[in-house]
Amino acid sequence: MTKTKKLVLAALFLALGLLIPSIFHMSGLPGNVFLPMHIPVLLCGFVLGEKYGVLIGFVTPFLSSILTGMPPIYPVAVAMAFELATYGFVSGYLYKRRKMKVFVSLVIAMLLGRLVSGAANYILLTSMGKKYVLNMFITASFVKCIWGIVIQLILIPFVVKMIDKYNLV
């Protein structure tokens, strides 16, 4: 794949990372339940690899915050930037470089991203004098967003397999 094609696809994933959450918010669907920004970032990692995945993952929450006000820049967009950068890097690295299966790469990326999110939230919130305890982490990372997790586990492997099967990229 040429560098130009990779840049165009990265721009597409970035645009989707801005557009899909906006559609969810306009529809009244909460982003912290359905995780619409995660999908384009994870797909970017799977399709373009870890370099583009980490870049798009890190930039998307900040750009969304600046352009739409969602998510709030601090501490949410900052923590999300590290979480999504981890998703993009790990999914791309495991799938493209280590040749792991899509589903395994996805689950590992999702778990590591959530751990990074928990660490980032702990650092950011405690530096503000607020508490961030294990119960809050589990609720935010696994309970409240269960529908987003289910959507990712179904949609992303399907899309990646279709892209690979039909050589769409």
Sequence and secondary structure as in RCSB ss.txt:
>XXXX:A:sequence
MTKTKKLVLAALFLALGLLIPSIFHMSGLPGNVFLPMHIPVLLCGFVLGEKYGVLIGFVTPFLSSILTGMPPIYP
VAVAMAFELATYGFVSGYLYKRRKMKVFVSLVIAMLLGRLVSGAANYILLTSMGKKYVLNMFITASFVKCIWGIV
IQLILIPFVVKMIDKYNLV
>XXXX:A:secstr
  HHHHHHHHHHHHHHHHHHHHHHHHTT  HHHH TTHHHHHHHHHHH HHHHHHHHHHHHHHHHHHH  S III
IIHHHHHHHHHHHHHHHIIIIIS   HHHHHHHHHHHHHHHHHHHHHHHHHHTT    HHHHHIIIIITTHHHHH
HHHHHHHHHHHHHHHTT  
